[in-house]
Amino acid sequence: MLKSSSFPSIDYSVIENITFLNNHKHELFVQRDDLIHDVISGNKWRKLKRVFDIIKEDCLVGIETFGGAFSNHLLATACAANIHGVQCNLYVRGEELTPESNDVLLFCQSMGARIEFLERSEYKKAKSSYGITDRGFFSVPEGGACKEGLLGVMEMGKNLEPYDVVALAQGTTTTSLGLLLSTSEKTNIWVFPALNGFSSLGEMELLAKNCGFLYQFKQQRARIRVMDGYTFGGYAKGTQELLNELKKEPYTMPFPLDSVYTGKAFLGFMREAQKINQVQRMLFIHTGGYSLKQLSLG
């Protein structure tokens, strides 16, 4: 059940102290952006908020965007469009799929989204479409990787207290780039890619260039540490292996994690933190996401 019939508020997000989970002496915190909304949560909210402001201000017909069959971005976009009462066109990678292929696509359809399935080579060409179309739609690239999404994330970074480390899961790099551009110059950014063989720095640089922040990115890139050893086989893979690894740890999760992004990143965050002897203040950004396979770790 959705929390509200109106667009969710950032006020639901809180920062919690989780130092008790660590068997070292670090000060550990988590920013609970997953609490913003049941579906439009975390970085999905931050990347879509400015887009829907433009749709409303310019009286546009609706929104269109791109994603895979299990995309949290598609879920959030369909739900946000439903709340705003505007049309929503979703272009999904995989011509063999149907709206009945999984619960993610079924949910999007139940929100009134029109779903079109694209052959993979066609999808690769289309997924970066951006801007207002001649049909009156705001076209958002895959994962919300656009300037509006980046600026939305940067608002979060500017409001954070200084931490030694800010850690997060990484998909399109929009959230990690936004945090790099807006946090303290003394803060190291730990990113945990969900994809195998993903060029984190290369993709961040490309997005920075496309959004007009290339100079700033090059000035700050030394603060990024890419943790690519926690993909568990890649995007939407390794669920059971991840669950088994989390259960080995000497703590019980006080919040839900999904098996695609946040579960992998949080495990990596805790393990990498244990490797550091000097006391640090570390923040894990819970980027939310509505997952039908949330991990049960009690």
N, C-alpha and C positions, 0 to 999 in steps of 0.2 A: 504493500500500500504506500502511495506517495505521501510525503509529509504535508504538502500544501498544493493548492490549486493555482497559486501564484508563483512567479519566478522566485527561486530560493534565495536566501540571504547569506552573505558571507559571515554574518553574526554567529552562525552555528559552528564555525570552525574555532577550535581551541587548541592551545599548546599544553600538553600534559608532561609531567616529569615521570620518566620511566627508568630512573637510575637503579631502582630495585631489581631490574632484570639483568643487570650486568654484574659479573663476579669480579670486576676490576673497580677502579675508583673514579671512572669518568662520570661527568654529569650528562645524562642522556635525556633527550626530550623527543616528543613526536608531535608534529602539527597535524591535527585530526581534520584534514580537509574532506575526509570521507563522510563527515557528519553534516556537510552542507546540504545534502539532499540524497534521497535513496538512489537516484539515477543520475541526476546532473550534479555529480560530486567532484571534489578535488580539482585537478587541473582542467577537467572538462568544463566545469563552471567558469573558471578563470579565462579559458580560451574562447568561450562562446559569448560571454556577457557583452562585450563591446560589439560583436557582430549583430546580436539581437537589438542592441541600442540603435544601430544604424538602420536595420530593417524597419524598426518602429519609426524612427525620425524621418526616413525617406519614403515611408509608406510602400515598401517593396512587397511583392507578391509572396515571397518566402525565401527559403534557404535550400541549397543543394550542396552535397558533400560526398566524400568517398571513403571506403573502408573495406576491410575484410569481413568475413562472415561472423566473426566473434568480436567485432570492434565495439569497445565501450564508447568510443566517439560517436558511432552511429546511434547507439542507444540514447546517449545524452542529447544528440541533435534532434532525434525524432520526438523525444519527450519535451524538449524546450519549445519546439515548433508547435506541438499540441497545446502547451500552456499558453503560448502567445496567439494561438488561433491563426497561424499562417501555414501555407503549403510547405511540404518537405519532400524533396526528391533525393533518394539515396542511391548511389551507384556502387554496386558491390562487386568485388573481384571474384570471378568464377562463374562462367556461363552455365555450368552444370547444376548450379544451386537453384533453390526455389524459396519462397517465404516460409515454407514448412520445413526447411532443412535443419533448423535449430531454434531454440527458444529465444535467442537474441533477435533473429530476423522476424520471428512471430511477434515479439514484443513491439518491434519497430512498426510492423504492419498494423498492430492493434492501436498504435498511436496515430494512425492515419497517414503514415509515410508511404509514398509511392516508391517502390523498389525496382531498380533495373539492374540486371546482371550483365557484366561485361566480360568478354574474353580477356585473358590475362594480358596479352600484348596491347589490346585496346585500352585496358584499364591503366597500364603503365604510362601511356601517353596522356590520359585524361586526368589522373589523380592530382595533378598540380594546378588545375584550373582555379583561377582566383579573380574575384571582383564581381561587380554587378553586371549581369548578363542582359542581353537585349530583350529577354523575356521577363525581366524584373525580379530575378532571383539573385541573392548574394551567394556566389560560389566560393566555398571554403575548401582549401586543399585537404588531403588526407590527414587525419589526426588534428586538424585545426592549426596546421603549421603556416600561419600567416602573420602579418604585422599586428592585426587586432588581437590575435591570441597571444603574441609575444608581449605586447604592452600590458595585457591583462595579468600575465604572470609577473611582469616587472613591478606591478603595484604591490604584489605580495612581498617580493624581495626588499623593496624600499621600507616596508613596515616591520621587517624582522630585526630583532636585536642582534648584535654581533655574536657569531658563534665561530668556534675554531673549524668546525666541519658542518656542512649542510649536505645531506645525502638523499638521493631519490632514485626511483626507477626511471629508465629512459626508453622512450619510443621514438617519436619523430624529432626529438631534441628541443622542441619549443619551450618546454618547462625548464629544462636544464640551462638552455641559453638565456632565458629570461632571468633566472636566478643569478647566473654568472654576471650579467650586465647590471644587476641592481643591488647585490649584497655587498657587504663590507669587503674592501680589498684585502683584509686579513683572513677572510673566510675561504677555506678550501671546499670545492664542490666535488663530491663523490657521485659519480653516475654509474648506474647498473643497467646496461643495455639488456633488452628482452630478446634481441635477435642475435643469432650466431653470425660472426664475421661482419658485424656492423661497424662502419667507419664513423665512430662517434664524433671525433674532432672534425672530420671532413664534412659531415652532414651539418654540424653546428656552424661551421664556417660558411657553407652554402646558404643556410637560412639567414645568417647574419648579413651576408651580402645582399640577399633578396629583400631584406627588410630595412636596409640602410644602416646597419650597425657593424660593418666589417672592421672599421678602425678600432672601435671599442672592444670587439671580440679579440682582435690580435693583441691588444694591450692587456687583456685579462686572462687569456687562455692558459697561462702557466698555473692558474689556480685549479684547473680541472684535473681530476684523477679518474681515469676510466677503469672500472672494475668489471672486466668482461668474462670473469670465471664463474658467473652464477646464472648462466642462461638455461641450464638443465635441458639442453637439446634444442633450444630455440623458442620462438613465440608459440604460445598455446601448447607447449609440450612439457613433459616431465612432471606432471601434477603429482603422481604417486611418489616419485623419487623425492620431490621437494617436501611433500608432507612427511615422509620418513625422516628426512634430514632435520626438519623443524622439531619433530618429536624427540630427537636426540639431545636437543639443547636444554640447558638447565633453567628453563623458564617456561611459563605458560602465557600465551599471547592474550593481552587484555583488550584486544580489538581485532576485528576481522581483517583477513588478508586474502587477496585473490591469487590464483595460481599462475597468472600470466605475467604480472608486473610486480605488485607490492610484496607478495610472499617471497619471491626470489631476492628482491632488493633488501628487504628487511633482514633476511638471513645473512646476506652479504654484509650489511651494515654492522650487525652485531659481531660477526666473526672478524671483520677488519678492525673494528674498534678494539677487540681483545689483543691485537698485535701491537698496539701503541701503549707504551709504558707511561709517558708523560700525561698528566691529567689534562683532559680536553673537555670543552663544552660542545656537545654534538647534537644536531637536530636532524631527525628523519622526517621528511615531508611525506605524509600519507596522501598519495595522489588520488585516492578514491577509486571509483570505478564500480559499476554494478556487475557483479559476477554471479552466475548461477552455480558456480563451482567454488564457492568460498570455502576456505580451509577450516576444518573443525579441529582445534588443537587443544581442547580442554582436557 
